[in-house]
Amino acid sequence: MDDIRLAIKKSSPPAVVVQTLRAAITMRPKAARNIIKDLTRPLKDQKRFIRKFDNEHWKGTLIMSEMIRCDDAIALKRLQKADIVIFEIHGGGFRTGHSTMFMDSFITWLRLLKNKYNLYACIMSVEYGLAPKHKYPVSLNECTKSYDYLTKDLGVSPSKVIFSGDSAGGALCLETLIRTYSPGILDNHLDSPRENFSIPLPAGILLSSPLVCAETTSESWRLFEKADVVSARLGKLIYKEYLGIPHINIEDLPIMKLHHICKDFDRFLPKHVMVFVGGKEVLRDDILEFAKVVKDDGKHNIHLFQEHYVHDWFMIREIIKKKDKVRIAKYDEMFVDFVVASIDDAKSRAFSPASPIIKETIDEKLSGKIISVSESILYEKSEIIIKLDETFDLFDKVEFPKPAQYSPNTILSEYTIITDAVSPPTLLTT
């Protein structure tokens, strides 16, 4: 069965995948969830990375090599001892999706972090309740509770945490941060200061085609609504099933408050922000405006990457044309470099002045740039073909500061399998 699924994933034209997802995500709730789950469930050899949780503290999945061999206690210890924790909130229009729907990406990130930086990472992916059974703010409360459990109960420092969310998951990431650090914003006080200083902000955040505005009036909605994964019908279903409109005033939603914030994002937003947006998606204009406002606020290093694809192309790899697959591998490595730089900077700021090397590389190499297939000489096809066998280095020859000595970490290393410990390949795919 896995062979059949792999064959379909590799051979299906991107246009067919887009239309299939567009239709599936707007079906009746049970049918929509089942179809998306069938299309995205983990393959057999990916299940060894998975340990599921469903208790009074949180519901979701810990993803790390050989998690299948761990009981709950050992899995949680590995989470606590990991060098990096990626706090993942999946997308799916609030009505579909699950915590293991992007295993190809997750495993690639884990392997790259281990092979390139000798760092162990664990992904904590939240399994929140879906609409229409679970309406707003149930999913937000579950995500907030999971983050509280990670940082307060398990004692994991946010300085080694990277938030990650795509589409609706991006909205939940931002709302979780607002609820945690500056909840006054939710009470119609857009200028409310940060209230929670008991824990630092996370080191960084990845937002892939995030929902940052509940309105559908932008020019990109008019241009791409007929061909994007996200449709006007999906928007109406979100209003009805998740938001409970007209029972909830749309202006009272956190995502609408975010749309009106124009300064002091450092009250809740990590310093380092990586955003992926599709040049042909309906959310494009709202995402670009959000990125611009954050950048103009002058307190964040925001890295914006745009490709001429539809919604959530960075996470939904099947909508990428075959000739561009190599670019996705490079973007994965760029994300991993971003993770390491963000965490290094967060730890440096926590204990000493910011690392000048990291500050220079982020400010001069990435900050505020938009990289696209057609415009960036970094990704010209000829250069990619020539350099396929070379290590892609986002920051040229700059060396990241590392501890003088990595002490053996038994609880992590004993579960490392040989495929995760080979010499660093150029481009990893799964």
DOVO-580809 format. One record per residue (C-alpha): residue number from 1; chain; y, x, z. Coordinates in Angstrom, 1 decimal. Layout:
N
REC   seq   mol       py       px       pz
REC   NUM     A        Y        X        Z
...
end
This chain:
430
REC   seq   mol       py       px       pz
REC     1     A      0.0      0.0      0.0
REC     2     A      2.4      2.8      0.8
REC     3     A      1.7      4.3     -2.6
REC     4     A      2.7      1.1     -4.3
REC     5     A      5.9      0.8     -2.2
REC     6     A      6.8      4.4     -3.1
REC     7     A      6.2      3.8     -6.8
REC     8     A      8.4      0.7     -6.7
REC     9     A     11.2      2.5     -4.8
REC    10     A     11.1      5.4     -7.3
REC    11     A     10.8      3.3    -10.5
REC    12     A     13.0      0.3     -9.8
REC    13     A     16.3      0.4    -11.7
REC    14     A     19.3      0.6     -9.3
REC    15     A     20.8     -2.6    -10.8
REC    16     A     17.6     -4.5    -10.0
REC    17     A     17.6     -3.2     -6.4
REC    18     A     21.2     -4.4     -5.9
REC    19     A     20.5     -7.8     -7.2
REC    20     A     17.3     -8.1     -5.2
REC    21     A     19.1     -7.2     -2.0
REC    22     A     22.0     -9.4     -2.9
REC    23     A     19.7    -12.4     -3.3
REC    24     A     17.4    -11.6     -0.3
REC    25     A     20.1    -11.1      2.3
REC    26     A     21.5    -14.6      1.7
REC    27     A     18.2    -16.5      1.8
REC    28     A     17.2    -18.7      4.7
REC    29     A     17.2    -16.6      7.9
REC    30     A     13.4    -16.2      8.3
REC    31     A     12.8    -15.4      4.6
REC    32     A     15.8    -13.0      4.5
REC    33     A     14.6    -11.1      7.5
REC    34     A     11.0    -10.9      6.3
REC    35     A     11.9     -9.7      2.8
REC    36     A     14.3     -7.0      4.0
REC    37     A     11.7     -5.9      6.6
REC    38     A      9.0     -5.6      4.0
REC    39     A     11.3     -3.6      1.7
REC    40     A     12.4     -1.2      4.5
REC    41     A      9.5     -0.9      7.0
REC    42     A      8.4      2.6      7.8
REC    43     A      5.7      4.3      5.8
REC    44     A      2.4      5.3      7.5
REC    45     A      3.4      9.0      7.8
REC    46     A      6.8      8.0      9.2
REC    47     A      5.4      6.0     12.1
REC    48     A      4.6      9.2     14.1
REC    49     A      8.3      9.6     14.6
REC    50     A      8.7      6.2     16.3
REC    51     A      8.6      5.0     19.9
REC    52     A      9.7      1.4     20.4
REC    53     A     11.3      0.1     23.6
REC    54     A     11.8     -3.5     24.8
REC    55     A     12.7     -3.7     28.5
REC    56     A     15.5     -4.9     30.8
REC    57     A     17.6     -1.9     29.8
REC    58     A     17.6     -2.0     26.1
REC    59     A     15.6     -2.9     23.0
REC    60     A     15.2     -0.5     20.1
REC    61     A     13.5      2.7     18.9
REC    62     A     13.6      6.4     19.7
REC    63     A     13.1      8.5     16.6
REC    64     A     12.0     12.1     16.9
REC    65     A      9.1     14.2     15.7
REC    66     A      5.7     13.2     17.1
REC    67     A      7.1     10.3     19.3
REC    68     A      3.8      8.5     18.6
REC    69     A      2.1     10.9     21.1
REC    70     A      4.6     10.1     23.9
REC    71     A      4.5      7.4     26.5
REC    72     A      7.8      5.8     27.6
REC    73     A      8.6      8.3     30.3
REC    74     A      8.0     11.4     28.1
REC    75     A     10.0      9.8     25.2
REC    76     A     13.0      9.2     27.5
REC    77     A     12.8     12.8     28.8
REC    78     A     12.9     14.1     25.3
REC    79     A     15.9     11.9     24.6
REC    80     A     17.7     13.3     27.7
REC    81     A     16.8     16.9     26.8
REC    82     A     17.7     16.6     23.1
REC    83     A     20.5     18.8     21.9
REC    84     A     21.9     15.9     19.9
REC    85     A     21.6     12.2     20.2
REC    86     A     22.5      9.9     17.3
REC    87     A     23.3      6.4     18.6
REC    88     A     22.4      4.2     15.6
REC    89     A     23.3      0.6     14.9
REC    90     A     21.9     -0.8     11.7
REC    91     A     23.5     -3.1      9.2
REC    92     A     22.3     -6.2      7.5
REC    93     A     25.0     -8.8      7.7
REC    94     A     24.2     -9.5     11.3
REC    95     A     21.3    -11.6     10.1
REC    96     A     18.8     -9.1      8.7
REC    97     A     17.7     -5.5      9.4
REC    98     A     15.9     -3.5     12.0
REC    99     A     16.0     -0.3     14.0
REC   100     A     13.7      1.7     11.6
REC   101     A     15.0      0.5      8.3
REC   102     A     16.4      4.0      7.2
REC   103     A     13.5      6.3      8.2
REC   104     A     13.9      8.5      5.1
REC   105     A     17.5      9.3      6.1
REC   106     A     16.6      9.7      9.8
REC   107     A     13.8     12.1      9.3
REC   108     A     15.8     14.1      6.8
REC   109     A     18.6     14.5      9.4
REC   110     A     16.2     15.5     12.1
REC   111     A     14.5     18.1     10.0
REC   112     A     17.8     19.5      8.7
REC   113     A     19.1     19.9     12.2
REC   114     A     16.0     21.7     13.3
REC   115     A     15.6     23.9     10.3
REC   116     A     19.2     24.9      9.7
REC   117     A     20.5     25.0     13.3
REC   118     A     17.4     25.1     15.5
REC   119     A     18.6     22.0     17.3
REC   120     A     16.5     19.1     18.5
REC   121     A     17.9     15.7     17.8
REC   122     A     16.8     12.3     18.8
REC   123     A     17.9      9.0     17.2
REC   124     A     18.4      6.1     19.6
REC   125     A     18.4      3.1     17.2
REC   126     A     19.4     -0.3     18.7
REC   127     A     17.4     -3.5     17.9
REC   128     A     20.0     -6.2     18.5
REC   129     A     19.5     -9.9     18.2
REC   130     A     20.1    -11.4     14.7
REC   131     A     22.0    -14.6     13.7
REC   132     A     21.7    -17.5     13.6
REC   133     A     19.6    -17.4     16.8
REC   134     A     21.9    -14.9     18.4
REC   135     A     25.5    -15.5     17.7
REC   136     A     28.5    -13.4     18.6
REC   137     A     28.9    -11.7     21.1
REC   138     A     25.2    -11.3     21.8
REC   139     A     24.6     -8.4     19.5
REC   140     A     27.8     -6.7     20.7
REC   141     A     26.7     -7.1     24.3
REC   142     A     23.3     -5.6     23.5
REC   143     A     24.8     -2.6     21.8
REC   144     A     27.2     -2.0     24.7
REC   145     A     24.4     -2.3     27.2
REC   146     A     22.3      0.2     25.3
REC   147     A     25.2      2.7     25.2
REC   148     A     25.7      2.2     28.9
REC   149     A     22.0      2.8     29.6
REC   150     A     22.1      6.0     27.5
REC   151     A     25.2      7.5     29.2
REC   152     A     25.1      6.0     32.7
REC   153     A     21.5      5.4     33.6
REC   154     A     20.0      8.3     31.6
REC   155     A     22.9     10.5     32.2
REC   156     A     23.3     11.7     28.6
REC   157     A     26.7     13.2     28.0
REC   158     A     28.7     11.5     25.2
REC   159     A     29.8     15.1     24.2
REC   160     A     26.4     15.4     22.4
REC   161     A     26.3     11.8     21.0
REC   162     A     27.2     10.8     17.5
REC   163     A     27.6      7.1     16.7
REC   164     A     26.2      5.9     13.4
REC   165     A     26.5      2.5     11.8
REC   166     A     26.4      1.0      8.3
REC   167     A     28.0     -2.2      7.1
REC   168     A     27.8     -4.7     10.0
REC   169     A     26.4     -1.9     12.1
REC   170     A     29.7     -0.1     11.6
REC   171     A     31.6     -3.0     13.0
REC   172     A     29.3     -3.1     16.0
REC   173     A     29.9      0.7     16.5
REC   174     A     33.6      0.2     16.6
REC   175     A     33.4     -2.9     18.8
REC   176     A     31.1     -1.2     21.2
REC   177     A     33.6      1.7     21.6
REC   178     A     36.4     -0.7     22.1
REC   179     A     34.4     -2.7     24.7
REC   180     A     33.4      0.5     26.5
REC   181     A     36.7      2.4     26.5
REC   182     A     39.6      0.1     25.9
REC   183     A     38.5     -3.5     26.6
REC   184     A     42.0     -4.7     27.1
REC   185     A     42.3     -4.7     23.3
REC   186     A     39.9     -7.6     23.3
REC   187     A     42.2     -9.7     25.4
REC   188     A     44.9     -9.8     22.7
REC   189     A     46.7     -6.7     24.0
REC   190     A     46.6     -4.3     21.0
REC   191     A     48.6     -1.7     22.9
REC   192     A     46.3     -1.8     25.9
REC   193     A     45.6      1.8     27.1
REC   194     A     42.2      3.4     27.5
REC   195     A     40.7      2.2     30.8
REC   196     A     37.4      4.0     31.1
REC   197     A     37.8      7.7     31.8
REC   198     A     34.5      8.0     33.7
REC   199     A     32.8      9.3     30.6
REC   200     A     34.3     11.1     27.6
REC   201     A     34.3      9.6     24.1
REC   202     A     31.4     10.4     21.8
REC   203     A     31.6     13.7     19.8
REC   204     A     31.8     11.9     16.4
REC   205     A     31.0      8.8     14.4
REC   206     A     29.5      8.1     11.0
REC   207     A     30.5      4.9      9.3
REC   208     A     28.8      4.0      6.0
REC   209     A     30.6      1.1      4.2
REC   210     A     31.7     -0.3      7.6
REC   211     A     32.9     -3.8      8.0
REC   212     A     36.4     -3.3      9.4
REC   213     A     38.1     -6.6      8.5
REC   214     A     36.7    -10.2      8.4
REC   215     A     39.1    -11.2      5.6
REC   216     A     38.0    -11.5      2.0
REC   217     A     41.4    -11.4      0.3
REC   218     A     41.6     -7.8     -0.9
REC   219     A     41.7     -6.8     -4.6
REC   220     A     38.2     -5.2     -4.3
REC   221     A     36.8     -8.5     -3.3
REC   222     A     38.1    -10.0     -6.5
REC   223     A     36.9     -7.2     -8.7
REC   224     A     33.4     -6.6     -7.3
REC   225     A     32.2     -9.8     -5.6
REC   226     A     30.0    -10.8     -8.5
REC   227     A     28.0     -7.5     -8.7
REC   228     A     28.1     -6.0     -5.1
REC   229     A     25.3     -6.3     -2.5
REC   230     A     27.8     -8.1     -0.3
REC   231     A     28.7    -11.5     -1.8
REC   232     A     31.1    -14.4     -0.9
REC   233     A     28.0    -16.4      0.1
REC   234     A     27.0    -13.7      2.6
REC   235     A     30.5    -13.8      4.0
REC   236     A     30.3    -17.6      4.5
REC   237     A     26.9    -17.2      6.2
REC   238     A     28.3    -14.6      8.6
REC   239     A     31.2    -16.9      9.5
REC   240     A     28.8    -19.8     10.1
REC   241     A     25.7    -18.2     11.7
REC   242     A     27.1    -15.2     13.5
REC   243     A     30.7    -15.9     14.3
REC   244     A     30.3    -19.7     14.8
REC   245     A     33.4    -20.6     12.9
REC   246     A     35.2    -23.0     13.5
REC   247     A     34.0    -22.8     17.2
REC   248     A     35.5    -19.3     17.5
REC   249     A     39.0    -18.5     16.4
REC   250     A     38.7    -15.7     13.9
REC   251     A     41.8    -14.0     15.3
REC   252     A     40.0    -13.6     18.6
REC   253     A     37.3    -11.4     17.1
REC   254     A     37.4     -7.6     17.9
REC   255     A     37.0     -6.8     14.2
REC   256     A     40.2     -8.6     13.5
REC   257     A     42.0     -6.9     16.3
REC   258     A     40.9     -3.5     14.8
REC   259     A     42.4     -4.6     11.5
REC   260     A     45.8     -4.9     13.3
REC   261     A     45.7     -1.6     15.2
REC   262     A     48.0      1.0     13.6
REC   263     A     48.2      3.7     16.3
REC   264     A     46.5      5.4     19.3
REC   265     A     43.0      5.1     17.9
REC   266     A     42.1      7.9     20.3
REC   267     A     41.8      5.2     23.0
REC   268     A     38.3      4.4     21.7
REC   269     A     37.6      6.3     18.5
REC   270     A     35.9      9.8     18.5
REC   271     A     38.0     12.6     17.3
REC   272     A     35.7     13.4     14.3
REC   273     A     35.1     10.5     11.9
REC   274     A     33.0     10.6      8.7
REC   275     A     33.3      7.6      6.4
REC   276     A     31.3      6.7      3.2
REC   277     A     32.7      4.0      0.9
REC   278     A     31.6      2.7     -2.5
REC   279     A     34.0      2.7     -5.4
REC   280     A     32.5     -0.6     -6.5
REC   281     A     32.1     -2.5     -3.3
REC   282     A     34.0     -5.5     -2.0
REC   283     A     34.9     -3.8      1.3
REC   284     A     36.4     -0.8     -0.5
REC   285     A     40.1     -1.6      0.0
REC   286     A     39.8     -2.5      3.6
REC   287     A     37.8      0.7      4.4
REC   288     A     40.3      2.8      2.5
REC   289     A     43.2      1.2      4.4
REC   290     A     41.4      1.7      7.7
REC   291     A     40.8      5.4      6.9
REC   292     A     44.4      5.9      5.9
REC   293     A     45.8      4.3      9.1
REC   294     A     43.5      6.4     11.3
REC   295     A     44.5      9.5      9.3
REC   296     A     48.2      8.7      9.6
REC   297     A     47.8      8.3     13.3
REC   298     A     47.4     12.0     13.3
REC   299     A     44.8     12.3     16.1
REC   300     A     41.5     12.4     14.3
REC   301     A     39.7     14.5     11.8
REC   302     A     38.6     11.9      9.3
REC   303     A     36.4     12.8      6.3
REC   304     A     36.3     10.2      3.6
REC   305     A     33.7     10.3      0.8
REC   306     A     33.8      7.9     -2.1
REC   307     A     31.2      7.5     -4.9
REC   308     A     31.2      5.0     -7.8
REC   309     A     28.5      2.9     -6.3
REC   310     A     28.2     -0.5     -4.5
REC   311     A     28.0     -1.3     -0.8
REC   312     A     26.2      1.1      1.6
REC   313     A     25.1      3.6     -1.0
REC   314     A     24.8      6.4      1.5
REC   315     A     22.1      4.6      3.5
REC   316     A     20.4      2.5      0.8
REC   317     A     19.2      5.4     -1.4
REC   318     A     17.4      3.1     -3.9
REC   319     A     20.7      2.1     -5.5
REC   320     A     21.5      5.7     -6.4
REC   321     A     20.8      6.7    -10.0
REC   322     A     18.0      9.3    -10.4
REC   323     A     20.4     11.9    -11.8
REC   324     A     22.5     11.6     -8.6
REC   325     A     19.7     11.9     -6.1
REC   326     A     20.5     15.6     -5.6
REC   327     A     24.0     14.6     -4.4
REC   328     A     22.6     12.5     -1.7
REC   329     A     20.6     15.5     -0.4
REC   330     A     23.9     17.4     -0.2
REC   331     A     25.6     14.6      1.6
REC   332     A     22.8     14.6      4.1
REC   333     A     23.4     18.2      4.7
REC   334     A     27.2     17.7      4.9
REC   335     A     26.5     15.0      7.6
REC   336     A     24.4     17.4      9.6
REC   337     A     27.1     20.1      9.4
REC   338     A     29.6     17.4     10.5
REC   339     A     27.3     16.6     13.5
REC   340     A     27.1     20.2     14.7
REC   341     A     30.8     20.9     14.2
REC   342     A     31.7     17.7     16.1
REC   343     A     29.5     18.4     19.0
REC   344     A     30.5     22.0     19.2
REC   345     A     34.2     20.9     19.3
REC   346     A     33.5     18.2     21.9
REC   347     A     31.8     20.7     24.2
REC   348     A     34.5     23.3     23.6
REC   349     A     37.2     20.8     24.6
REC   350     A     35.2     19.7     27.6
REC   351     A     34.9     23.2     29.0
REC   352     A     37.6     25.3     27.3
REC   353     A     40.3     25.2     24.6
REC   354     A     39.0     24.1     21.2
REC   355     A     37.1     26.6     19.1
REC   356     A     39.6     28.0     16.6
REC   357     A     36.8     28.5     14.1
REC   358     A     35.7     24.9     14.2
REC   359     A     39.3     23.7     14.2
REC   360     A     40.1     25.8     11.1
REC   361     A     37.1     24.7      9.1
REC   362     A     37.6     21.0      9.9
REC   363     A     41.3     21.0      9.3
REC   364     A     41.4     23.1      6.2
REC   365     A     38.1     22.4      4.5
REC   366     A     37.5     18.6      5.0
REC   367     A     40.3     16.7      6.8
REC   368     A     41.6     13.9      4.7
REC   369     A     39.8     14.7      1.5
REC   370     A     38.1     12.3     -0.8
REC   371     A     35.2     13.7     -2.7
REC   372     A     33.7     11.8     -5.6
REC   373     A     31.1     12.5     -8.3
REC   374     A     33.7     12.6    -11.0
REC   375     A     36.5     14.5     -9.3
REC   376     A     35.0     17.3     -7.1
REC   377     A     34.3     20.6     -8.7
REC   378     A     32.1     21.3     -5.7
REC   379     A     29.6     18.8     -7.1
REC   380     A     29.8     19.5    -10.8
REC   381     A     26.4     18.9    -12.4
REC   382     A     26.1     22.4    -13.8
REC   383     A     26.8     24.0    -10.4
REC   384     A     24.2     21.8     -8.7
REC   385     A     21.5     22.7    -11.2
REC   386     A     22.3     26.4    -10.9
REC   387     A     22.4     26.3     -7.1
REC   388     A     19.4     24.1     -6.4
REC   389     A     17.6     27.0     -4.8
REC   390     A     20.5     28.1     -2.6
REC   391     A     21.4     26.9      0.8
REC   392     A     24.3     24.5      0.6
REC   393     A     27.0     25.6      3.1
REC   394     A     29.7     23.0      3.7
REC   395     A     31.9     25.6      5.5
REC   396     A     31.4     28.4      3.0
REC   397     A     30.5     31.5      5.1
REC   398     A     31.9     30.4      8.4
REC   399     A     29.4     30.9     11.2
REC   400     A     29.1     28.2     13.9
REC   401     A     29.4     29.4     17.4
REC   402     A     25.9     29.3     19.0
REC   403     A     24.6     30.0     22.5
REC   404     A     23.5     33.6     22.8
REC   405     A     20.0     32.6     23.6
REC   406     A     18.0     29.4     23.0
REC   407     A     15.6     29.0     25.9
REC   408     A     12.2     27.5     25.0
REC   409     A     12.3     23.8     25.7
REC   410     A      8.7     22.8     26.3
REC   411     A      9.2     19.0     26.4
REC   412     A     10.7     19.2     22.9
REC   413     A      8.9     22.1     21.2
REC   414     A      5.4     21.1     22.1
REC   415     A      5.8     18.0     20.0
REC   416     A      7.2     19.9     17.0
REC   417     A      4.7     19.8     14.1
REC   418     A      4.4     22.5     11.4
REC   419     A      6.3     20.4      8.8
REC   420     A      9.3     20.4     11.1
REC   421     A      9.3     24.1     11.8
REC   422     A      9.1     25.7      8.4
REC   423     A     11.8     28.0      7.0
REC   424     A     14.9     26.1      6.0
REC   425     A     14.5     24.6      2.5
REC   426     A     17.5     24.1      0.3
REC   427     A     17.3     20.4     -0.1
REC   428     A     15.0     18.3      2.1
REC   429     A     13.6     15.0      0.8
REC   430     A     11.0     12.8      2.3
end
